[in-house]
Each structure stands twice: as C-alpha cells, then as structure tokens.
Amino acid sequence: MRYITVEDLTFQYDSEPVLEGINYYVDSGEFVTLTGENGAAKSTLIKATLGILTPKVGKVTMSKTNKDGKKLRLAYLPQQIASFNAGFPSTVYEFVKSGRYPRNGWFRRLDKHDEEHIKVSLEAVGMWENRHKRIGSLSGGQKQRAVIARMFASDPDIFVLDEPTTGMDAGTTKTFYELMHHSAHKHGKSVLMITHDPDEVKDYADRNIHLVRNQDLPWRCFNVHENDQKGDNHVH
C-alpha cells in the first residue's frame, strides 16, 4: 500500500531553489534510505514532505489509513532531538512507557503486551540496562536512543528518521537496522531514513533515494536519483 507520494516537488529558500522536480514514494512494508552530499537538502525534503515546510510547487499525498484500514500513525525523529536538561524528572523506562498511552488513551492500564513492547524498544537501542536512570543524567547519545525507544513504543505505521544512529556504537547501530528491516518486512511498517553512510545500511534497506546536484543550474539545486539494493538505477 502506498503511504507517501511526492510529485514534482520544488522548494526554495527566499529566491534560491534547493530542490527541484522531486518525485518519490514510500510503500508499506519497505525500508527506504535517503542520501546525498552535505548540503543536499535531505532534511529539507523530509520537512517539505511532512508539511513542516511549504514547497513552492508540487504535491504530497499521505495516506489517511494504514494497510489494515485504521488511521495512519506517523513518527518523525529530527536530527539530535534529545535536549533534556539535568532536572528532567522521568526515568528512561517511564519516558519510553509514555509512548504507549496515546494508542488507546492516557487512562488505560498497560497490559503485558505493552510492557513487552517497551522492553523490546529499549533493548533495540541498547538502553534496557539504563531503564531506571533519569533522562536528564544521560549523555547526549543515550538521550537520543531513549527518544528512539519511545518512538518504537508508540508503534507508528511510518518511521521518518533523520540520521537516527548518531551517538550509537556499531553493535547498537546494527541492531537498530535489523529492527527497522524487521518492522518493515514482518509488520508492514514504512521506514524513510536519512543516512550519511549508505554502505552501512545497504544490507537492510530495500531502496535508496539519492539527492544529486542539478548540473544545468548555477545554484545548489538538487533532484532525485534512485536505486534499489540490487543496483537497478533509474532517475526521477
């Protein structure tokens, strides 16, 4: 099922275009990476797709329902979202647990399935052993992982992630990619992830969307070059 469709999207800051004629899509059940050189407007494309920024022209269509006919749930993780100060009162476990409540109401008692989901979410980012620590006492990388765990716990249909592995060690990064692949292929989730290291994730992702500079224009304007992980290339 098609969850996101972007057609002929152009975005500019003031009078300078940075994205031109972008076309791409994301379906349920697939893990898609988004790459490009530094300054290639990857984060800008994500924000324009989600409606955080308004494109100059183009159309973005987001499905209203998921593959099961229920309301579509989306989770967005910007770059380095974690900024909790030392006085933040919640423990890691309490913080991640709070991600479960919006699914069925804040006053619902969590059951064994919820508790298992929270544990799996924390283990997936290597934070289970830190579950009783205060969020404010964690390092920046640990805070980032706690935010990711909370996002997992909320169980969205679409994960939109902007360089989520910042601050993770190699082992945790591998586990994270495995979970994203599992979430897409076994549970029908969609994953759209900006990464600076496509080689690191290529064994887990289904397709890569690469932003390339438009050589016909004098300014830094990018459009899309796409390939799957089998090496079949085509240009949008």
C-alpha positions in Angstrom: 0.0 0.0 0.0 1.4 3.4 -0.9 1.8 5.6 2.2 3.7 8.6 0.8 3.6 10.0 -2.7 5.7 13.1 -3.7 5.1 14.6 -7.1 7.2 17.4 -8.8 8.1 19.0 -5.5 10.2 22.2 -5.7 11.3 24.1 -2.7 13.3 27.3 -2.3 14.7 29.4 0.5 13.9 33.1 -0.4 14.5 33.2 -4.1 17.1 30.3 -4.3 15.7 26.9 -5.3 17.3 24.0 -3.4 15.0 21.2 -4.5 13.5 20.9 -8.0 11.1 18.4 -9.6 11.4 15.8 -6.8 9.4 12.6 -7.3 9.4 9.7 -4.9 7.2 7.3 -2.9 7.2 5.1 0.1 5.1 2.0 0.5 4.1 -0.1 3.5 6.5 -2.9 4.1 9.7 -1.2 2.9 12.8 0.4 4.3 13.9 3.3 2.2 17.0 5.4 2.8 17.6 9.0 1.7 21.2 10.1 0.9 23.1 12.9 -0.6 26.2 15.0 -0.2 26.5 17.5 2.7 24.1 20.4 2.0 21.9 18.3 -0.3 18.7 19.4 1.4 17.9 16.0 2.7 16.3 17.3 5.9 14.5 20.0 3.9 13.0 17.3 1.7 11.7 15.4 4.7 10.2 18.5 6.3 8.5 19.5 3.0 7.1 16.0 2.7 5.7 16.2 6.2 4.2 19.7 5.7 6.6 21.3 8.2 7.9 23.4 5.3 5.7 24.5 2.3 7.0 23.7 -1.1 6.8 26.3 -3.9 5.2 23.8 -6.2 4.4 20.1 -6.2 2.0 17.7 -4.5 2.5 15.5 -1.4 -0.1 12.8 -0.8 -0.1 11.0 2.6 -2.5 8.0 3.0 -5.1 8.6 5.7 -5.3 4.9 6.6 -2.8 2.1 7.1 -2.8 -1.3 5.4 -5.3 -2.5 7.9 -7.8 0.3 7.3 -7.0 2.1 10.6 -5.9 5.7 11.0 -2.3 6.1 9.8 0.2 6.8 12.6 3.5 8.6 11.8 6.5 9.2 13.9 9.1 11.8 13.0 12.6 11.9 14.5 14.5 15.1 13.6 18.3 15.3 14.0 19.5 15.4 17.6 16.1 15.8 19.0 17.2 15.0 22.6 17.7 18.1 24.7 16.6 17.1 28.2 18.3 19.0 31.0 19.6 17.5 34.2 16.4 18.3 36.0 14.2 16.3 33.8 12.3 14.1 36.3 11.3 11.0 34.3 13.3 7.7 34.3 14.2 6.2 30.9 11.5 3.5 31.4 8.8 6.0 32.4 9.6 8.1 29.4 9.5 5.3 26.9 6.4 3.9 28.6 4.6 7.2 27.9 4.9 6.4 24.2 2.3 3.6 24.6 -0.5 5.6 26.1 -1.7 7.7 23.0 -2.5 4.5 21.2 -5.5 3.7 23.3 -6.0 6.6 25.7 -4.0 8.1 28.6 -6.1 6.5 31.3 -5.8 2.9 30.1 -3.8 0.5 32.2 -0.9 -1.0 30.3 -1.0 -4.8 29.8 1.7 -7.4 29.5 1.9 -6.9 25.7 2.6 -3.2 26.3 5.3 -4.0 28.8 6.9 -6.4 26.4 6.8 -3.8 23.6 8.5 -1.3 25.9 11.3 -3.8 26.8 11.9 -4.7 23.2 12.1 -1.0 22.3 14.7 -0.3 25.0 16.7 -3.4 24.1 16.7 -2.5 20.4 18.7 0.7 21.2 20.8 -0.8 24.0 19.1 1.1 26.8 17.4 -1.7 28.8 20.2 -1.6 31.4 19.7 2.2 31.8 16.0 2.0 32.2 16.0 3.2 35.8 18.3 6.2 35.2 16.9 9.7 35.0 16.7 11.0 31.4 18.5 14.2 32.4 21.5 12.3 33.7 22.2 10.6 30.4 24.8 11.5 27.8 23.6 13.1 24.5 23.8 9.8 22.6 21.9 8.0 25.3 19.2 10.6 25.3 18.9 10.2 21.5 18.5 6.4 22.0 15.8 6.9 24.6 13.9 9.1 22.2 14.1 6.4 19.6 12.9 3.8 22.0 9.9 5.9 22.9 9.1 6.2 19.2 9.3 2.4 18.8 7.0 2.0 21.8 4.4 4.3 20.1 4.2 1.7 17.3 3.7 4.0 14.3 2.9 2.9 10.7 5.6 5.2 9.3 9.0 5.9 10.8 10.6 9.1 9.4 14.1 9.3 10.7 16.8 12.0 10.2 20.2 10.3 10.9 18.9 8.4 13.9 22.1 6.4 14.7 24.1 9.5 15.8 25.7 8.6 19.1 25.2 4.8 18.7 28.1 2.3 18.7 28.5 -0.2 15.9 26.7 -3.0 17.7 23.6 -0.9 18.6 23.5 0.6 15.1 23.4 -2.9 13.6 20.6 -4.0 16.0 18.7 -0.8 15.1 18.9 -1.5 11.3 17.8 -5.1 11.9 14.8 -3.9 13.8 13.9 -1.4 11.1 14.1 -4.1 8.5 12.1 -6.5 10.7 9.4 -3.8 11.3 9.0 -3.2 7.6 9.2 -6.8 6.3 7.3 -8.6 9.1 4.9 -5.9 10.3 4.3 -3.9 7.2 5.7 -0.6 8.6 7.3 2.0 6.4 10.7 3.4 7.1 12.1 6.6 5.5 15.6 7.3 6.9 18.2 9.9 6.1 21.7 8.4 6.5 25.2 9.7 5.8 26.5 6.1 5.4 24.5 4.2 2.8 27.1 1.4 2.7 26.5 0.7 6.4 22.8 0.1 5.9 22.6 -1.3 2.4 22.2 -4.9 3.6 19.0 -3.9 5.5 17.3 -1.3 3.2 15.2 -2.0 0.2 15.8 1.2 -1.8 18.0 4.3 -1.7 16.9 7.7 -2.8 19.9 9.9 -3.6 19.7 13.6 -4.0 22.1 14.8 -6.7 23.0 18.3 -7.8 21.3 19.6 -11.0 24.3 20.4 -13.1 22.2 22.6 -15.5 21.5 25.2 -12.9 24.0 27.8 -11.4 22.9 27.3 -7.8 22.9 24.4 -5.5 19.7 22.7 -6.6 19.1 19.0 -6.1 16.9 16.4 -7.6 16.4 12.6 -7.2 18.4 9.6 -8.4 17.1 6.4 -7.1 18.3 2.8 -6.9 17.3 -0.4 -5.2 19.8 -2.5 -3.3 20.3 -4.8 -6.3 21.8 -2.0 -8.3 19.0 -1.2 -10.7 19.1 2.5 -11.3 16.5 5.0 -12.6 16.1 8.7 -12.5 13.0 10.6 -11.4 
